[in-house]
Structure formats: C-alpha cells, structure tokens
C-alpha cells in the first residue's frame, strides 16, 4: 500500500460520513421550500410527513419558515428531534404498530376540509410506508402487520412491497393528497428507493399511483403469500382504486426530490479523489439478493486487482440501492451484513481489498448497527475464532459474524435515509 494513502478503515468510514453529509435534511430542505415573504399562503400552513428523516426535516422547516405553521410528522422510535410547532410522534419500523396507525389517522383527518388558500408541506423519507400505516376500511392493523412480515421475509423488492401496501391502505398511493384537495400540496422527498420514483418512496401518499389492485394480487401470488381472508376479499373487490395520473384531486400537488442516493455517492467520490483514490460509481439503484450482488461485486473488485479494469488501484467501487434477503435461517441479519458476509466468502481473503456496507439511516434492517466493515484478514480471523462463514451465511447471521469480529459499524440513528451505501476499496500490492 502506498504510504500516502490513508488507513483503509479510516478512509471507508470517511466516505460513509461524506455520503451522510450529502443527505443532511438541514442542508437539503431549506432551498426547496415554497417562496415566503409576500408569497406566504393566505390560509393555514400545515406540515405533515412520515419517515426516518421526518423529524429532522420538520425541524429544518421550522428553522427556515417565517410565518405561522402547525402540523404532525411520524418517525421511527429513536429518530425524533425537538420541534416547537410541529408535533413529532415516534412509531415502529419495519413492522407498523398502533402508534403509527393512530398518527396516520390524525394526519389524514388534519388535511380534511382545507381550502384553496391553505398550504400543506408534506415531508417524506424512507420508512414512511411502515410509519404511515392506516388500513383501508374493513381491515385491521393486525392484518397489515401479518402481510408486512411475510413480504419482508419473502425477498420481494421495495417497489413490489409498496404496491401491496398502497392497495391495503386508506392513505397511501396518492390518497393523502386527494384528501387535502383543493389545498396546495408541496411534497419534499428524500429518496431511499432504487430509481427515485416518488410513487414508490413511502408508498407515495401524495403522488399518483400507476399500479392496480391486480398488480398487488399478482405480487402476493408471486411470492406465495396468502393474505388474511378480509385482505384477500378487499384486494379482489378492488372497490376504490388509488388516484391515477391526471386525477383532478391531485392537480395542485407537486413533488420535489431534495436528496438522492446518487448525491451520496457523488459526495463519497469527491472525498475519495481528495484522498488520492479513484472512485468508480457502479450504480445508485442496484437490487437483487444481497449474497448474489456480493458475488458480482467481488468479481469486479478482482478485475480491478488483476487487470486494472474498470480502474487501476487504488480504486474504490461505490454503489447504492437496496438489496433483499430471502430469510431462511434463524440468525441476526440485515441486508448490508449479509452482503458483506457474501462478499467475504467470494473474495476468500484476496489481498488489498477492503469494504464497508451500511444503511444510511444507521439501522441495518432491524438491528442496532448501520452495517459492517470487511478486510482481507476477516475470514482468517473468523476461522481462528471458530466461526464458519458459510454456515453463518446459510443461517442469515451476518450480524453475529461481524459482531464476533468486532467489525460492526454502529452510528445510531443518522436522521436521514438515502438507502444503502457500499464502498469496496482495492489497493495496489505492497
């Protein structure tokens, strides 16, 4: 390793910090707020929202807004920050709970009966779908929890999961904006989904929905999920579709994408260049089974090491997106830990290759870590400690594997969320 290069672990952590900084709501929210001064709305200004970054986004609105406002946002437990005029409620993620259901009901009631003079600022970020859980009439929270758990274990992609959620909801898939009509609705979005489609982020509560009840039924069938009888009947009846593009109720609804996974990757790339390491952004919307994505990434890293392609070492491969894990084992997982464990096995101790994979919200799945870090000695250290990497992967126990090595990355809630961040550092031979 060249003496001028920083310590690999230190550099990887610095890249992650740069990625998080690019998605800081304090920086991202103010430039996208509606004009103020003489342009302040004649009526009420109502701030609502949901997601892991909802509280920090609400705080940023309060610090930047010159007129009166009020409202309610819901965020994940442990992700609240103090606000003066906007109430912050904490609820469960990824499986919704009663606190989220009650908050969603209150938010839907708040936007009823507004006038054309009123302004609704809706703050949406990743995690909002589970946090804004209001079952459609005739369905219960227990029904939604059951289907949600099944989807999380199935390996379904986030867009597929959100399609189902929209069609079991009284608030998602554009229904919230429809309820707020004829008020103006301005939605500020921090994206956590591959492709940055506003209709998929938090299941698009203020965005027209191009999917259908038939799509939702097909997704459940594809993954062999049998919903509770009331849900099956609701999906088959298809009595009230979500608002579609062109719906008059959404004519005054607009969306503004204020932070994206690509922004995080570009910030990390800038930091890498400053350290004398060439960045290669492989993609901001990579999906697939975590362990299979790991095999592909390992092959690219080996190509760099052996042939200097697509870039010569020192080089860092950057990527974002959202992998999935089909859970068959009993271990403690998280898709980033699973990715890294798969990567370790595929690299098999290849020299000079280090990696970090973390969720930018600071929580890998439902665990207490953001992700983990990997080096060329990880497998050897594991073997010395009596850890069988392949057995741990088969048991979906990436968390347990890296915890035993002391290589978890623990940040606590970051109060933002632009999906997963992966960095694979390939160094030249000593």
Secondary structure as UniProt FT lines:
FT   TURN            3..4
FT   HELIX           8..22
FT   HELIX           25..28
FT   HELIX           30..32
FT   HELIX           37..39
FT   STRAND          45..50
FT   TURN            52..53
FT   HELIX           54..64
FT   STRAND          70..76
FT   TURN            77..78
FT   STRAND          86..91
FT   HELIX           98..110
FT   TURN            111..113
FT   TURN            116..117
FT   STRAND          119..124
FT   TURN            126..127
FT   HELIX           128..131
FT   TURN            137..138
FT   HELIX           141..154
FT   HELIX           158..166
FT   TURN            167..168
FT   TURN            172..174
FT   HELIX           175..180
FT   TURN            181..182
FT   STRAND          184..190
FT   TURN            194..195
FT   TURN            198..200
FT   HELIX           201..203
FT   TURN            205..206
FT   HELIX           213..222
FT   TURN            223..224
FT   HELIX           229..237
FT   TURN            245..246
FT   HELIX           248..250
FT   TURN            251..252
FT   STRAND          253..259
FT   HELIX           261..274
FT   TURN            275..276
FT   STRAND          278..289
FT   HELIX           290..307
FT   STRAND          315..324
FT   HELIX           335..347
FT   TURN            348..349
FT   TURN            351..352
FT   STRAND          353..359
FT   TURN            360..361
FT   TURN            365..366
FT   STRAND          371..374
FT   TURN            376..377
FT   HELIX           378..384
FT   TURN            385..386
FT   HELIX           389..394
FT   TURN            395..396
FT   HELIX           398..405
FT   STRAND          408..409
FT   STRAND          420..426
//
